Amino acid sequence: MSLRPLTPQERADALHKAAAARAARAEAKERLKSGRLSVGELLSAGDSDEAIARMRVVELLEALPGIGQVRAAAIMDRLGIAASRRVRGLGIHQRRALVDFIDEK
């Protein structure tokens, strides 16, 4: 089963939407890095913002100062969050554990 080919206008619209989503995620990560946005606020924003909801949790963690790939993987393993998990896919207990862990560090 293949998808129908997109018209040039549909393709342009999809490209514009994807670029806007990438820009929104990049802005959120920059605000996390600078401290203007907390992890809890970002998780709450994911409830209403589709672009934030599709951000991977590992990207969220790596955007925080002092956390790289190895430390992000260790945090996710410790909290029982799968490496492929996105913000939208976090359960209420996982969200709380993530916010609590980041706040105490």
N, C-alpha and C positions, 0 to 999 in steps of 0.2 A: 504494500500500500504506500503510495507516494502522495506527497502534498501537492496541491495544485500550484502552479507557478504564480508568483505574485505579480501584480501589475507594477509598473514603475512608480506610481503614486503610493501604493501599499508598501513597497519596498522602502521608499524614501521616508514614509511615516514610521515604519518599524525601526529604521536606522536612527531617526531623530529621537524616538522614545528610548532606545537603548543608550544613546549618548546622554540623554537627560538623566537616566537612572544611574549611569556610571558617575556622572558629575555629582549627583546627590549623595552617593555613597562616599566619594572622595571628600566632599565637604564635611560629611559626618565624621570621617576618620581624622581629618585635619582638626576639627573641633575637639575630638577626644584627645588627640595628641597635645593640643594646647591647653587643655583643662577647662575649656569653655562649655563642655558637655560631659555629663557623667554617664556611666554605663547604664544606670537605672533609667535615665532620661532617654538614652538611645533605645533601650528595649521598649520603653513606652511608645516612642515614636514609631517603632516597627509595627505597632497595632494599626496605625492609620496610614503610614507611608509604605507603599508597595516596594519601592526601591530599597528602603532600609530593611524591610521584612525579608528580602532576598539576599541580604549580606550574610556571608558565612561567619560563624562565631569566631573562627580562628583569625579572620581578618580583623574583627573587632578587637580581639586581644592583642594582636600584633601592632595595632595602631596606638596602643597605650605605651607611654614612655617606659623603657626598661624591660619590655617584653618582646622577645624575638620568637623565631619559629620553635625552638626547642622548649623554651619556657611556656609558650602558649600550648604546645602539645601536652606538656606535663600537667598544666592546670586543667585542661579539658579531660585528661585521663583521670586525674584526681577527683574531679567533680562528676565523672560518669557521663560526659557529653561526647557524642560521636564526632569524629573529625570532619564528617561531611555535613554536620548540622548547620542549619541556617537560623537566623534570629526568629523567624516565624515558627520554626519547629521546636523551639524550647518550651518545655513544660513549666508550670508555675514554680515547682520546686527547683528545677534547674536554674530558672531566672533568679530566684531568691538566693540560691547557693552561689551563683556567679557574682551577683551584686555584693553579697556579704564577703566573699573571698577578696574581691578587688578593694572593697572599702577597708578591710582590716590590713591590707598590704599597703 
